[in-house]
Amino acid sequence: MTTSTGSRSSAGRRAALLTLARVIVQSRKQGSPGLGDRARALPRMVTGALSGRSGVLTRGRLGLLVLAIAYLVSPVDLVPEALTSVFGLVDDGVVALWLGGALLVETQRFLEWERDGRPQVVDGELVG
């Protein structure tokens, strides 16, 4: 018997996997940034999000990425692997897949934003 919640989470996992696969395929196309370019863009992207000057990554989305990393490295787990064996790894795997896909998508968007000429932000007063 499948509940509506179970089918929704299963559909969500399938969608996450499909999105990750699509992003990985697109990232391997010629002219697309490599992993080194993406890794070098991370500090600029995070700084831009924290300062509010990035037109791509919001503070809320950055917070979700940080929470996913904290969940993966935290010794506290919602479904402990010691008690449930392989099934305990599934929740970690879903979070890791989401995090990987989100980082690929966000770095792609950020690098495109930089390449296309990010708007210049000038501190000052608005004169109306």
C-alpha positions as CSV (number, residue, x, y, z in Angstrom):
1,M,0.0,0.0,0.0
2,T,1.5,3.3,-1.1
3,T,0.5,6.5,0.6
4,S,0.2,9.8,-1.2
5,T,3.1,11.1,0.8
6,G,5.2,8.1,-0.2
7,S,4.4,8.6,-3.8
8,R,5.2,12.3,-3.6
9,S,8.6,11.7,-2.0
10,S,9.3,9.0,-4.6
11,A,8.4,11.4,-7.4
12,G,10.5,14.1,-5.8
13,R,13.5,11.7,-5.7
14,R,13.0,10.8,-9.4
15,A,12.7,14.4,-10.3
16,A,15.9,15.2,-8.4
17,L,17.8,12.4,-10.1
18,L,16.6,13.5,-13.5
19,T,17.6,17.1,-12.9
20,L,21.0,16.0,-11.7
21,A,21.5,13.8,-14.7
22,R,20.4,16.6,-17.1
23,V,22.7,19.1,-15.4
24,I,25.7,16.7,-15.5
25,V,25.1,16.1,-19.2
26,Q,24.8,19.8,-19.9
27,S,28.0,20.5,-17.9
28,R,30.0,18.2,-20.1
29,K,29.0,20.0,-23.3
30,Q,31.8,21.9,-25.1
31,G,32.0,25.5,-23.9
32,S,30.4,24.7,-20.6
33,P,32.5,25.5,-17.4
34,G,34.5,22.6,-16.0
35,L,34.6,21.5,-12.4
36,G,37.7,23.7,-11.8
37,D,35.9,26.8,-13.0
38,R,32.9,25.9,-10.9
39,A,35.1,25.4,-7.8
40,R,36.8,28.7,-8.3
41,A,33.5,30.4,-8.7
42,L,32.1,29.2,-5.4
43,P,33.8,31.8,-3.1
44,R,32.7,34.6,-5.4
45,M,29.2,33.2,-5.6
46,V,28.9,32.9,-1.8
47,T,30.4,36.3,-1.2
48,G,27.9,37.8,-3.7
49,A,25.0,36.0,-2.0
50,L,26.0,37.2,1.5
51,S,26.5,40.8,0.3
52,G,23.3,40.8,-1.6
53,R,25.1,41.8,-4.8
54,S,24.6,38.5,-6.7
55,G,21.7,38.5,-9.0
56,V,21.6,34.7,-8.9
57,L,22.1,33.0,-5.5
58,T,19.8,34.2,-2.8
59,R,20.7,34.1,0.9
60,G,17.8,31.6,1.4
61,R,19.1,29.2,-1.2
62,L,22.6,29.6,0.2
63,G,21.2,28.7,3.6
64,L,19.7,25.5,2.2
65,L,23.0,24.5,0.7
66,V,24.8,25.1,4.0
67,L,22.1,23.0,5.8
68,A,22.5,20.2,3.4
69,I,26.3,20.2,3.9
70,A,25.8,20.3,7.7
71,Y,23.4,17.4,7.5
72,L,25.9,15.3,5.5
73,V,28.8,15.9,7.9
74,S,26.8,15.9,11.1
75,P,27.1,12.8,13.4
76,V,23.4,13.2,14.1
77,D,21.3,11.5,11.5
78,L,17.5,11.2,11.1
79,V,17.8,7.6,10.0
80,P,20.8,6.0,11.7
81,E,22.8,3.6,9.4
82,A,23.7,1.4,12.4
83,L,20.0,0.6,13.0
84,T,18.7,0.3,9.5
85,S,21.7,-0.8,7.4
86,V,21.4,0.3,3.8
87,F,18.2,2.1,4.2
88,G,19.9,4.6,6.5
89,L,22.1,5.6,3.7
90,V,19.2,6.4,1.4
91,D,18.4,9.7,3.2
92,D,22.1,10.7,3.0
93,G,22.1,9.8,-0.7
94,V,19.1,11.9,-1.5
95,V,20.6,14.9,0.3
96,A,23.9,14.4,-1.4
97,L,22.2,14.1,-4.8
98,W,20.2,17.3,-4.2
99,L,23.3,19.2,-3.0
100,G,25.4,18.1,-6.0
101,G,22.7,19.0,-8.5
102,A,22.0,22.3,-6.7
103,L,25.7,23.3,-6.7
104,L,26.0,22.4,-10.4
105,V,22.9,24.5,-11.3
106,E,23.8,27.5,-9.1
107,T,27.4,27.6,-10.3
108,Q,26.2,27.4,-13.9
109,R,23.8,30.2,-13.4
110,F,26.4,32.3,-11.6
111,L,29.1,31.8,-14.3
112,E,26.5,32.7,-17.0
113,W,25.6,35.8,-15.0
114,E,29.2,36.9,-14.7
115,R,29.9,36.2,-18.4
116,D,26.9,38.1,-19.6
117,G,28.0,41.2,-17.7
118,R,26.6,41.5,-14.3
119,P,25.0,44.8,-13.5
120,Q,27.2,47.3,-11.7
121,V,26.0,48.1,-8.2
122,V,26.9,51.6,-7.0
123,D,26.4,52.5,-3.3
124,G,24.8,55.8,-2.8
125,E,21.5,57.5,-2.3
126,L,18.6,57.3,-4.7
127,V,17.7,60.8,-5.9
128,G,14.1,61.1,-7.0
